[in-house]
C-alpha cells in the first residue's frame, strides 16, 4: 500500500520524527523506504535492541555506536534513557536520524512543550489510518469491477493490518483485536486499562455520542458514582488525544460536540458487542456478519465524509437539526452537505425528502451518495456512487503528496 506523502517525508535528509497510534505502519514504511539505515528499537526498560544482529545495549553504548555516522532509525524512542535525548540535542548521533513513537503525549513532551529536549530539531509527521484518498488510488485488480463491494472493503482497510482480509475474518476476531489495540495504546501512554475506557468505546458504538449520554451509560453500568459529565470528560479527552476517538463540533442549534470511533474496526466490534453481545453468546459467524451489515452504511458515511473533506479542503461538522449525514465547513461557511443512502433502491418520495432537507441548509454544494447511480430517480442533487468516488479520488491523485 503506497503512501506517497510519507515516502516523500522520509526521503528527506536531517532529523525526522513519526508519531501516531500503534499499527498504522510507521515502522513498516520507515524500514521500507530507508533500507540502508540501521534500525534500532527501544525496549520497555530502556534497552536499545538491534534486531538483525541481536545486539542489545544501553543508551551510553548506543551513543558511541551512533558516532560512527550513517542513517539511524530509533523506534519507540520515548522509552529510552534521558541521556539519549541529551546526545540527540548535542548532535552526537549525527543529523540523519529518524525517530518513531507510538504515543502522543510523549511526543508532545519531547517536541512541543517549552522545555522539550528535541524542540526545533526534528521535522515531524503524524501517521494515522490509511485515508480514503490513499485507498481509492491503490490498485485493487478485479475488485474494481465491483465498485460497491470495493468501497465496503476499503472502509475496513483504513486499518492497514486488515488489508486483504474478508469481512467475515474481520468480524470473527474483531473484539479481541479491538480490545488488544485499546490495551496496547493505553500501555504505551502509561494509562492503566480500565473498564471505563472499554465502556466508553461501547457506549459510542451504541449511539451514545454526546457527553451526557456517555456519562449516563457508564452510570447505568455502575462504573461511575453519578451520571456527571465531569466523571468522563478526562477519559474522552485522553482517548481523543490518543487517536482512539474523534470529536466533531455540532453545527447550528444545540452546540457542543459528538464523539465517534476513529477506527472502523473498533466501531464494528464494539457495536456488535453493545447491540448483540455477539462475542459473549454462542452465535455463528454468519449471524455476526449479517448483523455487521446493518452498521456498514454508517461506516461508508464516515468514509465518504473523510474523502470529501480531503477533496474539498473542508472540516467535518455534525448537523443534528435536521440530522445530516455529511456536513463540511470552511471559514465558518457550510460548503457541502450530503446524504448517504447505501441501499439497493430509492423511490421518488425518498429522494424528495432528501432534497427538501438538504436545500433547507443552503450549503454551496449538495450531494446524494449511493452504491450505484442507477437506483436514483431523477433529481437535482449531484449524485455520487461508488464508481464516482473512485473516479474523483483518482482525478485528485496529486493531493496524495500533500496529505
DRENDO-1510 file (C-alpha; in Angstrom, 1 decimal, always signed):
<recs>
REC; n; res; u; v; w
REC; 1; UNK; +0.0; +0.0; +0.0 .
REC; 2; UNK; +1.7; +3.2; -1.2 .
REC; 3; UNK; +1.7; +6.4; +0.9 .
REC; 4; UNK; +3.4; +8.9; -1.3 .
REC; 5; UNK; +3.3; +11.8; +1.3 .
REC; 6; UNK; +5.0; +9.5; +3.9 .
REC; 7; UNK; +7.6; +8.3; +1.5 .
REC; 8; UNK; +8.4; +11.8; +0.4 .
REC; 9; UNK; +8.8; +12.9; +4.0 .
REC; 10; UNK; +11.1; +10.0; +4.9 .
REC; 11; UNK; +13.1; +10.6; +1.8 .
REC; 12; UNK; +14.4; +14.0; +3.1 .
REC; 13; UNK; +17.6; +14.3; +5.0 .
REC; 14; UNK; +18.0; +15.5; +8.5 .
REC; 15; UNK; +16.1; +14.8; +11.7 .
REC; 16; UNK; +12.6; +13.3; +11.1 .
REC; 17; UNK; +10.0; +12.1; +13.6 .
REC; 18; UNK; +7.0; +9.9; +13.0 .
REC; 19; UNK; +4.3; +9.7; +15.7 .
REC; 20; UNK; +0.8; +8.2; +16.0 .
REC; 21; UNK; -1.3; +5.4; +17.3 .
REC; 22; UNK; +0.1; +1.8; +17.1 .
REC; 23; UNK; -0.5; -0.4; +14.0 .
REC; 24; UNK; -0.6; +2.4; +11.4 .
REC; 25; UNK; +2.5; +1.4; +9.5 .
REC; 26; UNK; +5.1; +3.9; +10.9 .
REC; 27; UNK; +7.9; +1.3; +11.3 .
REC; 28; UNK; +7.0; -0.6; +8.1 .
REC; 29; UNK; +7.3; +2.4; +5.9 .
REC; 30; UNK; +10.4; +3.8; +7.6 .
REC; 31; UNK; +12.2; +0.5; +7.1 .
REC; 32; UNK; +11.0; +0.0; +3.6 .
REC; 33; UNK; +11.9; +3.5; +2.4 .
REC; 34; UNK; +15.2; +3.8; +4.4 .
REC; 35; UNK; +16.7; +0.4; +3.6 .
REC; 36; UNK; +20.2; +1.5; +4.2 .
REC; 37; UNK; +19.5; +2.9; +7.6 .
REC; 38; UNK; +20.4; +1.0; +10.8 .
REC; 39; UNK; +17.3; +0.1; +12.7 .
REC; 40; UNK; +17.0; +0.0; +16.5 .
REC; 41; UNK; +14.0; -0.4; +18.8 .
REC; 42; UNK; +14.0; +0.7; +22.4 .
REC; 43; UNK; +12.5; -1.9; +24.6 .
REC; 44; UNK; +10.5; -1.3; +27.7 .
REC; 45; UNK; +13.0; -0.6; +30.4 .
REC; 46; UNK; +15.3; +1.4; +28.1 .
REC; 47; UNK; +17.5; -1.3; +26.5 .
REC; 48; UNK; +18.2; -0.5; +22.8 .
REC; 49; UNK; +17.9; -3.5; +20.5 .
REC; 50; UNK; +19.2; -4.1; +17.0 .
REC; 51; UNK; +17.1; -7.0; +15.5 .
REC; 52; UNK; +19.3; -8.0; +12.6 .
REC; 53; UNK; +22.3; -8.8; +14.9 .
REC; 54; UNK; +20.6; -9.4; +18.2 .
REC; 55; UNK; +22.7; -6.7; +19.8 .
REC; 56; UNK; +21.2; -5.1; +22.9 .
REC; 57; UNK; +22.9; -2.1; +24.5 .
REC; 58; UNK; +22.2; +0.7; +26.9 .
REC; 59; UNK; +21.9; +4.4; +25.9 .
REC; 60; UNK; +25.6; +5.3; +26.5 .
REC; 61; UNK; +26.9; +2.4; +24.4 .
REC; 62; UNK; +24.4; +3.3; +21.7 .
REC; 63; UNK; +25.5; +6.9; +21.6 .
REC; 64; UNK; +29.1; +5.7; +21.0 .
REC; 65; UNK; +27.9; +3.5; +18.1 .
REC; 66; UNK; +26.0; +6.4; +16.7 .
REC; 67; UNK; +29.1; +8.5; +16.4 .
REC; 68; UNK; +30.2; +6.2; +13.5 .
REC; 69; UNK; +27.9; +8.0; +11.2 .
REC; 70; UNK; +25.2; +6.8; +8.8 .
REC; 71; UNK; +21.5; +6.9; +8.9 .
REC; 72; UNK; +19.7; +5.6; +12.1 .
REC; 73; UNK; +16.1; +4.7; +12.9 .
REC; 74; UNK; +15.2; +4.7; +16.6 .
REC; 75; UNK; +11.8; +3.1; +17.2 .
REC; 76; UNK; +9.8; +3.8; +20.4 .
REC; 77; UNK; +12.4; +6.4; +21.3 .
REC; 78; UNK; +10.3; +7.7; +24.2 .
REC; 79; UNK; +11.3; +4.6; +26.2 .
REC; 80; UNK; +15.0; +5.5; +26.2 .
REC; 81; UNK; +17.2; +6.8; +29.0 .
REC; 82; UNK; +17.3; +10.7; +29.1 .
REC; 83; UNK; +21.0; +10.6; +28.1 .
REC; 84; UNK; +19.9; +9.7; +24.6 .
REC; 85; UNK; +17.9; +12.9; +24.3 .
REC; 86; UNK; +20.8; +14.9; +25.5 .
REC; 87; UNK; +23.0; +13.3; +22.9 .
REC; 88; UNK; +20.4; +13.9; +20.1 .
REC; 89; UNK; +20.2; +17.5; +21.2 .
REC; 90; UNK; +24.0; +17.8; +21.1 .
REC; 91; UNK; +24.1; +16.2; +17.6 .
REC; 92; UNK; +26.2; +13.2; +18.8 .
REC; 93; UNK; +24.1; +10.8; +16.7 .
REC; 94; UNK; +24.6; +12.8; +13.5 .
REC; 95; UNK; +22.0; +14.7; +11.5 .
REC; 96; UNK; +20.4; +11.8; +9.7 .
REC; 97; UNK; +18.2; +10.3; +12.4 .
REC; 98; UNK; +14.6; +9.1; +12.2 .
REC; 99; UNK; +12.6; +8.8; +15.5 .
REC; 100; UNK; +9.4; +6.8; +15.8 .
REC; 101; UNK; +6.9; +6.8; +18.7 .
REC; 102; UNK; +3.5; +5.2; +19.2 .
REC; 103; UNK; +2.4; +7.7; +21.7 .
REC; 104; UNK; +1.0; +11.2; +21.5 .
REC; 105; UNK; +1.6; +12.7; +25.0 .
REC; 106; UNK; +5.3; +11.6; +24.9 .
REC; 107; UNK; +5.6; +13.2; +21.5 .
REC; 108; UNK; +4.3; +16.5; +22.8 .
REC; 109; UNK; +6.6; +16.3; +25.9 .
REC; 110; UNK; +9.7; +15.8; +23.8 .
REC; 111; UNK; +8.9; +18.1; +20.9 .
REC; 112; UNK; +6.2; +20.7; +21.7 .
REC; 113; UNK; +6.4; +21.8; +25.3 .
REC; 114; UNK; +8.5; +24.9; +26.2 .
REC; 115; UNK; +11.4; +22.8; +27.7 .
REC; 116; UNK; +11.1; +20.0; +25.3 .
REC; 117; UNK; +14.6; +18.4; +24.7 .
REC; 118; UNK; +14.1; +17.9; +21.0 .
REC; 119; UNK; +12.2; +21.1; +20.2 .
REC; 120; UNK; +13.1; +22.5; +16.8 .
REC; 121; UNK; +15.5; +19.6; +15.9 .
REC; 122; UNK; +13.1; +17.3; +14.1 .
REC; 123; UNK; +10.5; +17.7; +11.3 .
REC; 124; UNK; +7.5; +15.7; +12.5 .
REC; 125; UNK; +4.5; +14.0; +10.9 .
REC; 126; UNK; +1.6; +12.2; +12.4 .
REC; 127; UNK; +0.8; +8.8; +10.8 .
REC; 128; UNK; -2.8; +7.8; +11.1 .
REC; 129; UNK; -5.1; +5.3; +9.4 .
REC; 130; UNK; -5.0; +5.0; +5.7 .
REC; 131; UNK; -7.2; +7.7; +4.1 .
REC; 132; UNK; -10.0; +7.0; +1.6 .
REC; 133; UNK; -7.9; +9.0; -1.0 .
REC; 134; UNK; -4.9; +6.7; -0.5 .
REC; 135; UNK; -7.1; +3.6; -0.6 .
REC; 136; UNK; -9.0; +4.6; -3.7 .
REC; 137; UNK; -5.8; +5.4; -5.5 .
REC; 138; UNK; -4.3; +2.0; -4.9 .
REC; 139; UNK; -4.7; -0.8; -7.5 .
REC; 140; UNK; -7.2; -3.5; -6.5 .
REC; 141; UNK; -7.4; -5.6; -9.6 .
REC; 142; UNK; -10.7; -7.4; -10.3 .
REC; 143; UNK; -12.3; -5.8; -7.2 .
REC; 144; UNK; -12.5; -2.6; -9.2 .
REC; 145; UNK; -15.1; -4.3; -11.4 .
REC; 146; UNK; -17.4; -4.2; -8.4 .
REC; 147; UNK; -17.2; -0.7; -7.0 .
REC; 148; UNK; -19.8; -1.1; -4.3 .
REC; 149; UNK; -18.0; -4.2; -2.9 .
REC; 150; UNK; -14.7; -2.4; -3.2 .
REC; 151; UNK; -15.8; +0.6; -1.1 .
REC; 152; UNK; -17.3; -1.7; +1.5 .
REC; 153; UNK; -14.0; -3.4; +1.9 .
REC; 154; UNK; -11.9; -0.2; +1.8 .
REC; 155; UNK; -13.9; +1.1; +4.7 .
REC; 156; UNK; -12.2; -1.6; +6.8 .
REC; 157; UNK; -8.9; -1.4; +5.1 .
REC; 158; UNK; -8.4; +2.0; +6.6 .
REC; 159; UNK; -6.8; -0.1; +9.3 .
REC; 160; UNK; -3.5; -1.2; +7.5 .
REC; 161; UNK; -3.4; -4.6; +9.3 .
REC; 162; UNK; -6.8; -5.6; +7.8 .
REC; 163; UNK; -5.8; -5.3; +4.2 .
REC; 164; UNK; -6.6; -8.4; +2.3 .
REC; 165; UNK; -8.9; -9.9; +4.9 .
REC; 166; UNK; -12.6; -10.7; +4.3 .
REC; 167; UNK; -15.4; -9.0; +6.3 .
REC; 168; UNK; -16.0; -12.4; +7.9 .
REC; 169; UNK; -12.4; -12.7; +9.1 .
REC; 170; UNK; -12.5; -9.1; +10.4 .
REC; 171; UNK; -15.7; -9.8; +12.4 .
REC; 172; UNK; -14.5; -13.1; +13.8 .
REC; 173; UNK; -11.6; -11.6; +15.7 .
REC; 174; UNK; -13.0; -8.1; +15.9 .
REC; 175; UNK; -13.5; -7.5; +19.7 .
REC; 176; UNK; -10.3; -9.4; +20.7 .
REC; 177; UNK; -8.3; -7.2; +18.2 .
REC; 178; UNK; -10.1; -4.0; +19.2 .
REC; 179; UNK; -9.6; -4.6; +22.9 .
REC; 180; UNK; -6.0; -5.6; +22.3 .
REC; 181; UNK; -5.4; -2.4; +20.3 .
REC; 182; UNK; -7.0; -0.3; +23.1 .
REC; 183; UNK; -4.8; -2.1; +25.7 .
REC; 184; UNK; -1.7; -1.5; +23.6 .
REC; 185; UNK; -2.4; +2.1; +23.1 .
REC; 186; UNK; -3.1; +2.7; +26.8 .
REC; 187; UNK; +0.0; +0.8; +27.8 .
REC; 188; UNK; +2.2; +2.9; +25.6 .
REC; 189; UNK; +0.5; +6.0; +27.0 .
REC; 190; UNK; +1.2; +4.9; +30.6 .
REC; 191; UNK; -2.5; +4.5; +31.3 .
REC; 192; UNK; -3.9; +1.5; +33.1 .
REC; 193; UNK; -6.5; -0.3; +31.0 .
REC; 194; UNK; -9.8; +0.0; +32.9 .
REC; 195; UNK; -13.4; -1.0; +32.3 .
REC; 196; UNK; -14.3; +2.7; +31.9 .
REC; 197; UNK; -12.3; +3.0; +28.7 .
REC; 198; UNK; -13.9; -0.1; +27.4 .
REC; 199; UNK; -17.4; +1.0; +28.3 .
REC; 200; UNK; -16.9; +4.4; +26.6 .
REC; 201; UNK; -15.9; +2.7; +23.4 .
REC; 202; UNK; -19.1; +0.5; +23.7 .
REC; 203; UNK; -21.3; +3.5; +24.6 .
REC; 204; UNK; -20.3; +5.4; +21.5 .
REC; 205; UNK; -20.7; +2.4; +19.2 .
REC; 206; UNK; -24.2; +2.0; +20.7 .
REC; 207; UNK; -25.1; +5.5; +19.6 .
REC; 208; UNK; -24.4; +7.4; +22.8 .
REC; 209; UNK; -22.3; +10.1; +21.2 .
REC; 210; UNK; -23.0; +13.2; +23.4 .
REC; 211; UNK; -21.1; +13.8; +26.7 .
REC; 212; UNK; -24.3; +13.4; +28.8 .
REC; 213; UNK; -25.3; +10.2; +27.0 .
REC; 214; UNK; -21.9; +8.7; +27.7 .
REC; 215; UNK; -22.0; +9.6; +31.3 .
REC; 216; UNK; -25.4; +8.1; +31.7 .
REC; 217; UNK; -24.3; +4.9; +30.0 .
REC; 218; UNK; -21.3; +4.5; +32.4 .
REC; 219; UNK; -23.6; +5.3; +35.4 .
REC; 220; UNK; -26.1; +2.6; +34.3 .
REC; 221; UNK; -23.2; +0.1; +34.2 .
REC; 222; UNK; -22.2; +1.0; +37.7 .
REC; 223; UNK; -18.8; +2.4; +36.6 .
REC; 224; UNK; -19.2; +5.9; +37.9 .
REC; 225; UNK; -20.9; +7.1; +41.2 .
REC; 226; UNK; -23.2; +9.6; +39.5 .
REC; 227; UNK; -24.1; +10.5; +35.9 .
REC; 228; UNK; -21.9; +13.6; +35.9 .
REC; 229; UNK; -20.1; +14.6; +32.7 .
REC; 230; UNK; -17.1; +15.6; +34.9 .
REC; 231; UNK; -16.6; +11.9; +35.5 .
REC; 232; UNK; -16.0; +11.1; +31.8 .
REC; 233; UNK; -14.6; +14.3; +30.3 .
REC; 234; UNK; -10.9; +13.4; +31.2 .
REC; 235; UNK; -11.3; +10.0; +29.6 .
REC; 236; UNK; -12.8; +11.3; +26.4 .
REC; 237; UNK; -10.1; +14.0; +26.1 .
REC; 238; UNK; -7.4; +11.3; +26.6 .
REC; 239; UNK; -8.9; +8.9; +24.2 .
REC; 240; UNK; -9.2; +11.7; +21.6 .
REC; 241; UNK; -5.6; +12.7; +22.1 .
REC; 242; UNK; -4.5; +9.0; +21.6 .
REC; 243; UNK; -6.3; +8.7; +18.3 .
REC; 244; UNK; -9.0; +6.2; +19.5 .
REC; 245; UNK; -11.9; +8.7; +19.3 .
REC; 246; UNK; -12.5; +11.8; +17.3 .
REC; 247; UNK; -14.7; +14.8; +18.3 .
REC; 248; UNK; -16.9; +16.7; +15.9 .
REC; 249; UNK; -18.3; +20.1; +16.5 .
REC; 250; UNK; -22.1; +20.3; +16.4 .
REC; 251; UNK; -23.1; +23.0; +13.9 .
REC; 252; UNK; -26.1; +25.2; +14.3 .
REC; 253; UNK; -28.6; +24.7; +17.1 .
REC; 254; UNK; -27.6; +22.6; +20.1 .
REC; 255; UNK; -23.9; +23.5; +20.1 .
REC; 256; UNK; -21.5; +21.1; +21.7 .
REC; 257; UNK; -19.7; +18.0; +20.4 .
REC; 258; UNK; -20.3; +14.4; +19.4 .
REC; 259; UNK; -17.8; +11.6; +19.6 .
REC; 260; UNK; -17.2; +8.7; +17.3 .
REC; 261; UNK; -14.6; +5.9; +16.8 .
REC; 262; UNK; -11.7; +6.7; +14.6 .
REC; 263; UNK; -11.2; +3.1; +13.6 .
REC; 264; UNK; -13.9; +1.2; +11.6 .
REC; 265; UNK; -12.6; -2.0; +13.4 .
REC; 266; UNK; -13.2; -0.7; +16.9 .
REC; 267; UNK; -16.6; +0.7; +15.8 .
REC; 268; UNK; -17.9; -2.5; +14.3 .
REC; 269; UNK; -16.6; -4.7; +17.1 .
REC; 270; UNK; -18.0; -2.6; +19.9 .
REC; 271; UNK; -21.2; -2.1; +18.0 .
REC; 272; UNK; -21.7; -5.9; +17.7 .
REC; 273; UNK; -21.0; -6.3; +21.4 .
REC; 274; UNK; -23.2; -3.4; +22.6 .
REC; 275; UNK; -26.2; -4.3; +20.4 .
REC; 276; UNK; -26.0; -8.1; +20.1 .
REC; 277; UNK; -23.5; -9.2; +22.8 .
REC; 278; UNK; -22.1; -11.1; +19.8 .
REC; 279; UNK; -18.8; -12.0; +21.4 .
REC; 280; UNK; -20.3; -13.4; +24.6 .
REC; 281; UNK; -23.1; -15.6; +23.2 .
REC; 282; UNK; -22.8; -18.8; +21.2 .
REC; 283; UNK; -23.7; -17.2; +17.9 .
REC; 284; UNK; -22.5; -18.2; +14.5 .
REC; 285; UNK; -20.1; -16.1; +12.4 .
REC; 286; UNK; -22.8; -15.9; +9.7 .
REC; 287; UNK; -25.1; -14.3; +12.3 .
REC; 288; UNK; -22.3; -11.8; +13.2 .
REC; 289; UNK; -21.6; -10.9; +9.5 .
REC; 290; UNK; -25.4; -10.3; +8.9 .
REC; 291; UNK; -25.6; -8.1; +11.9 .
REC; 292; UNK; -22.5; -6.2; +10.8 .
REC; 293; UNK; -24.2; -5.2; +7.5 .
REC; 294; UNK; -26.6; -3.0; +9.5 .
REC; 295; UNK; -23.6; -0.9; +10.6 .
REC; 296; UNK; -21.7; -0.8; +7.3 .
REC; 297; UNK; -23.8; +2.1; +5.8 .
REC; 298; UNK; -22.7; +4.3; +8.8 .
REC; 299; UNK; -19.1; +3.3; +8.2 .
REC; 300; UNK; -19.4; +4.1; +4.5 .
REC; 301; UNK; -20.9; +7.5; +5.6 .
REC; 302; UNK; -17.7; +8.3; +7.6 .
REC; 303; UNK; -15.5; +7.0; +4.7 .
REC; 304; UNK; -17.3; +9.3; +2.3 .
REC; 305; UNK; -17.1; +12.3; +4.6 .
REC; 306; UNK; -13.3; +11.7; +5.0 .
REC; 307; UNK; -12.9; +11.6; +1.2 .
REC; 308; UNK; -15.0; +14.7; +0.6 .
REC; 309; UNK; -13.2; +16.6; +3.4 .
REC; 310; UNK; -9.9; +15.9; +1.7 .
REC; 311; UNK; -11.1; +16.7; -1.8 .
REC; 312; UNK; -12.7; +20.0; -0.8 .
REC; 313; UNK; -10.2; +21.0; +2.0 .
REC; 314; UNK; -13.1; +21.5; +4.5 .
REC; 315; UNK; -13.7; +20.5; +8.1 .
REC; 316; UNK; -16.4; +17.9; +9.0 .
REC; 317; UNK; -19.0; +19.0; +11.5 .
REC; 318; UNK; -22.2; +17.4; +12.8 .
REC; 319; UNK; -25.7; +18.9; +12.0 .
REC; 320; UNK; -28.4; +17.4; +14.2 .
REC; 321; UNK; -31.4; +19.6; +13.3 .
REC; 322; UNK; -32.2; +18.4; +10.7 .
REC; 323; UNK; -29.8; +15.4; +11.0 .
REC; 324; UNK; -27.5; +15.3; +8.0 .
REC; 325; UNK; -25.0; +12.5; +7.2 .
REC; 326; UNK; -22.2; +14.7; +5.9 .
REC; 327; UNK; -21.6; +18.4; +6.5 .
REC; 328; UNK; -18.4; +20.3; +5.7 .
REC; 329; UNK; -17.4; +23.8; +6.6 .
REC; 330; UNK; -14.7; +26.2; +5.5 .
REC; 331; UNK; -14.1; +29.7; +7.0 .
REC; 332; UNK; -17.3; +29.2; +9.1 .
REC; 333; UNK; -19.4; +28.7; +6.0 .
REC; 334; UNK; -21.3; +25.5; +5.1 .
REC; 335; UNK; -19.7; +24.4; +1.9 .
REC; 336; UNK; -21.1; +20.9; +1.4 .
REC; 337; UNK; -23.9; +18.7; +2.7 .
REC; 338; UNK; -24.5; +15.1; +1.6 .
REC; 339; UNK; -26.9; +12.3; +2.4 .
REC; 340; UNK; -25.6; +8.7; +2.2 .
REC; 341; UNK; -28.1; +6.1; +1.2 .
REC; 342; UNK; -26.2; +2.8; +1.0 .
REC; 343; UNK; -29.2; +0.8; -0.1 .
REC; 344; UNK; -30.4; -1.2; -3.1 .
REC; 345; UNK; -33.3; +1.0; -4.1 .
REC; 346; UNK; -34.7; +4.6; -3.7 .
REC; 347; UNK; -38.1; +5.8; -4.7 .
REC; 348; UNK; -39.1; +9.3; -5.6 .
REC; 349; UNK; -40.5; +10.1; -2.2 .
REC; 350; UNK; -37.2; +9.2; -0.5 .
REC; 351; UNK; -35.3; +11.5; -2.9 .
REC; 352; UNK; -37.9; +14.3; -2.4 .
REC; 353; UNK; -37.3; +14.2; +1.4 .
REC; 354; UNK; -33.6; +14.3; +0.9 .
REC; 355; UNK; -33.9; +17.2; -1.5 .
REC; 356; UNK; -36.0; +19.2; +0.9 .
REC; 357; UNK; -33.8; +18.5; +3.9 .
REC; 358; UNK; -30.5; +19.5; +2.1 .
REC; 359; UNK; -32.0; +22.5; +0.4 .
REC; 360; UNK; -33.1; +23.9; +3.8 .
REC; 361; UNK; -29.4; +24.2; +4.9 .
REC; 362; UNK; -28.3; +26.3; +1.9 .
REC; 363; UNK; -24.9; +24.7; +1.5 .
REC; 364; UNK; -22.9; +25.6; -1.6 .
REC; 365; UNK; -23.0; +22.0; -2.8 .
REC; 366; UNK; -25.4; +19.2; -2.1 .
REC; 367; UNK; -24.7; +15.5; -2.8 .
REC; 368; UNK; -26.5; +12.2; -2.7 .
REC; 369; UNK; -24.2; +9.3; -2.2 .
REC; 370; UNK; -25.4; +5.8; -3.2 .
REC; 371; UNK; -23.8; +2.5; -4.2 .
REC; 372; UNK; -25.0; +2.7; -7.8 .
REC; 373; UNK; -26.4; +5.8; -9.5 .
REC; 374; UNK; -28.9; +3.7; -11.4 .
REC; 375; UNK; -31.1; +3.4; -8.3 .
REC; 376; UNK; -31.7; +7.1; -8.1 .
REC; 377; UNK; -34.8; +8.6; -9.7 .
REC; 378; UNK; -34.4; +12.0; -11.5 .
REC; 379; UNK; -33.1; +14.6; -9.0 .
REC; 380; UNK; -31.5; +18.0; -8.9 .
REC; 381; UNK; -29.0; +16.7; -6.4 .
REC; 382; UNK; -25.5; +15.8; -7.5 .
REC; 383; UNK; -25.2; +12.0; -7.3 .
REC; 384; UNK; -22.1; +10.2; -6.4 .
REC; 385; UNK; -21.9; +6.4; -6.4 .
REC; 386; UNK; -19.1; +4.0; -5.6 .
REC; 387; UNK; -17.7; +4.3; -9.2 .
REC; 388; UNK; -17.8; +8.1; -9.0 .
REC; 389; UNK; -16.0; +8.1; -5.7 .
REC; 390; UNK; -13.2; +6.0; -7.3 .
REC; 391; UNK; -13.1; +8.3; -10.3 .
REC; 392; UNK; -13.0; +11.5; -8.3 .
REC; 393; UNK; -10.3; +10.2; -5.9 .
REC; 394; UNK; -8.0; +9.2; -8.9 .
REC; 395; UNK; -8.6; +12.6; -10.5 .
REC; 396; UNK; -7.2; +14.2; -7.3 .
REC; 397; UNK; -4.2; +11.8; -7.1 .
REC; 398; UNK; -1.8; +14.8; -6.9 .
REC; 399; UNK; -3.3; +15.5; -3.4 .
REC; 400; UNK; -1.6; +12.4; -2.1 .
REC; 401; UNK; +1.7; +14.2; -1.9 .
REC; 402; UNK; +0.3; +16.8; +0.5 .
REC; 403; UNK; -1.7; +14.7; +2.9 .
</recs>
